[in-house]
Each structure stands twice: as C-alpha cells, then as structure tokens.
Amino acid sequence: MSGGPERPRLRYYTVAEVAETMRLSKMTVYRLVHSGELPAVRVGRSYRVPEDALEAYLAASSVEGDRLSS
C-alpha cells in the first residue's frame, strides 16, 4: 500500500462550524479569514478552517486572568 509513514488525519471546519464554536457571526469569521488572522483553505467557493489553525488562533487570543485585573 503506502510506503511512507501515516500522517494524522486533520479535521477541517466550515465557516458555520467555526462561527458556532466561537459564538460569532459567519461574517465575522469571514473577516478573520480574509484578513489572514485565521488561516483557511479555499475549496471551490467555500472555506475550510483546519482544526490546528483554529486551536492556535484561540490559544493566541485567550486572555489570562492576570491581565484582566491590571
């Protein structure tokens, strides 16, 4: 069959799934994608956001409790 090592299967989210997960409008997700803040892959006329890109965006955007109190 395949001679190389098996790559882990990557999950892709639709814009609607990302919007639901982040509790944002789809338009806001489209803005994040078009601005380059949220990496996405274009498939035909739609976009798919890789799971690792969404996790990285959320990790980079998270606010620590310490910063809230200052």
C-alpha positions as CSV (number, residue, x, y, z in Angstrom):
1,M,0.0,0.0,0.0
2,S,1.7,3.3,1.0
3,G,5.4,3.2,1.7
4,G,5.7,6.3,3.9
5,P,4.7,7.0,7.4
6,E,1.0,7.5,8.0
7,R,0.0,11.2,8.7
8,P,-2.5,12.0,11.3
9,R,-5.9,12.9,9.8
10,L,-6.6,16.6,10.1
11,R,-10.1,17.8,10.7
12,Y,-11.5,20.9,8.8
13,Y,-14.3,23.1,10.0
14,T,-16.7,25.0,7.8
15,V,-17.2,28.8,8.4
16,A,-20.6,28.0,10.0
17,E,-19.0,25.4,12.4
18,V,-16.3,27.9,13.4
19,A,-18.9,30.6,14.0
20,E,-21.0,28.3,16.2
21,T,-17.9,27.2,18.1
22,M,-16.7,30.7,18.7
23,R,-20.2,32.1,19.1
24,L,-19.6,34.7,16.3
25,S,-21.5,35.5,13.2
26,K,-20.4,33.9,9.9
27,M,-19.5,37.3,8.6
28,T,-17.0,37.9,11.5
29,V,-15.4,34.5,10.7
30,Y,-15.1,35.5,7.0
31,R,-13.5,38.8,8.1
32,L,-10.9,36.9,10.2
33,V,-10.2,34.6,7.2
34,H,-9.9,37.4,4.7
35,S,-7.6,39.5,7.0
36,G,-5.3,36.5,7.4
37,E,-5.9,36.3,11.2
38,L,-7.5,32.9,10.9
39,P,-5.8,30.6,8.3
40,A,-8.2,28.7,6.0
41,V,-8.2,26.6,2.8
42,R,-10.4,27.6,-0.1
43,V,-12.4,24.7,-1.5
44,G,-14.3,25.8,-4.6
45,R,-16.3,28.8,-3.4
46,S,-16.2,28.0,0.3
47,Y,-13.5,28.0,3.0
48,R,-12.4,25.3,5.4
49,V,-10.5,26.1,8.6
50,P,-8.0,23.4,9.8
51,E,-8.5,22.3,13.3
52,D,-5.0,23.1,14.3
53,A,-5.3,26.7,12.9
54,L,-8.5,27.2,14.9
55,E,-6.8,25.9,18.1
56,A,-3.8,28.1,17.5
57,Y,-5.9,31.2,17.0
58,L,-7.9,30.6,20.1
59,A,-4.8,29.9,22.2
60,A,-3.2,33.1,20.9
61,S,-6.4,35.1,21.5
62,S,-7.0,33.8,25.0
63,V,-6.8,36.3,27.9
64,E,-5.1,35.4,31.1
65,G,-6.7,36.2,34.4
66,D,-3.7,38.3,35.5
67,R,-4.1,40.7,32.6
68,L,-7.8,41.3,33.4
69,S,-7.1,42.7,36.8
70,S,-4.5,45.2,35.8
